[in-house]
Every structure is written in C-alpha cells, then in structure tokens.
C-alpha cells in the first residue's frame, strides 16, 4: 500500500482530480495548505494538497497523472511524495488494505 501526496497550485486542482479519475483513483482527500492558521504571507505561494491511498502498482500511475495535470512549467508547480502505508481500514465496512481503497 502507498500514500501518494501531491502539493501543487490551486489553479490546477480540477485538472488533477480529472486526471486521477481517468487513471482509476476512486477516492482522494483535498486540503488547502495554510501556514500557521493564518492568511498566506506574500512570499508564500498558495497550494492545495491531494492525498490518495492506493495499491503499490498504482502509485507511479497516479504520480504520472498528477505530473501531467499539475505541470505549468513555472516555479512553484509543487511536489509529490510517495510513502509506504502499513495498513488502511475503511471505517464503514471494516475492510482492510487494498479492499479499503478500491471503489
């Protein structure tokens, strides 16, 4: 299991969500990045964070989709982090790991 976390420009959010849907992501979490609970300072670029838990073999496919959708070719396009997950549990059903992150 992997957790793909992408931080990128808010203007690219719709494109990233569409791209992830096209490559099979069935669920994701979107968060707005806030610095110390306050409004952004002028020197900080606004960002959003998208997180997707997935099977090991889907992580690179999801990362590639995010790169294609979020890339503007300018500074501040963002970063993608791929982390190992020990376990995932769907609260509603109790399903675990790959069953918990599939459709």
C-alpha positions in Angstrom: 0.0 0.0 0.0 1.1 3.5 -0.8 0.1 7.1 0.0 0.6 9.5 -2.9 0.6 13.1 -1.6 0.8 15.9 -4.1 1.1 19.6 -3.2 0.6 22.0 -6.1 -1.1 25.2 -7.3 -4.8 25.6 -6.6 -5.5 26.6 -10.2 -4.6 23.0 -11.3 -6.9 21.2 -8.8 -9.7 20.4 -11.3 -7.2 19.1 -13.8 -5.5 16.9 -11.2 -8.8 15.5 -10.0 -9.9 14.7 -13.6 -6.5 13.1 -14.4 -6.6 10.9 -11.3 -10.2 9.8 -12.1 -9.1 8.9 -15.6 -6.3 6.6 -14.3 -8.6 4.8 -11.8 -8.4 6.7 -8.5 -11.7 6.1 -6.7 -11.2 8.3 -3.6 -9.0 11.2 -2.6 -8.6 13.8 0.0 -8.1 17.5 -0.8 -6.8 20.0 1.7 -5.9 23.7 1.5 -2.4 24.4 2.7 -2.4 27.1 5.5 0.7 28.5 7.2 0.2 28.6 10.9 -3.5 29.0 10.6 -3.2 32.5 9.1 -3.6 34.0 5.7 -0.6 33.5 3.4 2.2 35.9 3.5 3.1 37.5 0.2 6.3 35.4 0.0 4.4 32.1 0.2 2.7 30.6 -2.8 -0.8 29.2 -2.2 -1.0 25.4 -2.5 -3.5 22.6 -2.2 -2.7 19.0 -1.1 -4.3 15.9 -2.6 -3.8 12.5 -0.9 -4.6 9.2 -2.5 -4.1 5.8 -0.8 -3.6 3.0 -3.4 -2.1 -0.4 -4.2 1.6 -0.4 -4.8 1.3 -0.9 -8.5 -1.0 2.2 -8.9 1.3 4.7 -7.2 3.5 5.5 -10.2 0.5 5.7 -12.5 -1.2 8.2 -10.1 2.0 10.2 -9.8 2.4 10.4 -13.5 -1.2 11.6 -13.9 -0.6 14.3 -11.3 2.6 15.5 -13.0 0.9 15.8 -16.4 -2.1 17.7 -14.9 -0.3 20.0 -12.4 2.7 21.0 -14.5 2.7 24.6 -15.7 6.5 24.8 -16.3 6.9 27.6 -13.7 8.4 27.8 -10.3 6.1 26.5 -7.6 4.4 23.7 -9.5 4.8 21.6 -6.4 6.0 18.2 -5.2 4.7 14.6 -5.0 5.6 12.3 -2.1 5.0 8.6 -2.2 5.0 6.9 1.2 4.5 3.3 2.3 1.4 2.6 4.3 1.3 -0.1 7.0 -2.4 -0.6 6.8 -5.7 1.0 5.7 -9.1 0.4 7.2 -12.4 1.5 5.8 -14.4 2.6 8.9 -17.9 1.9 7.4 -17.2 -1.8 6.5 -14.0 -2.7 8.3 -12.4 -3.7 5.0 -8.6 -3.6 5.2 -5.7 -2.6 2.9 -6.4 -2.9 -0.9 -10.1 -3.7 -0.3 -10.4 -0.5 1.7 -9.1 1.8 -1.1 -10.8 0.1 -4.0 -14.1 1.5 -5.4 
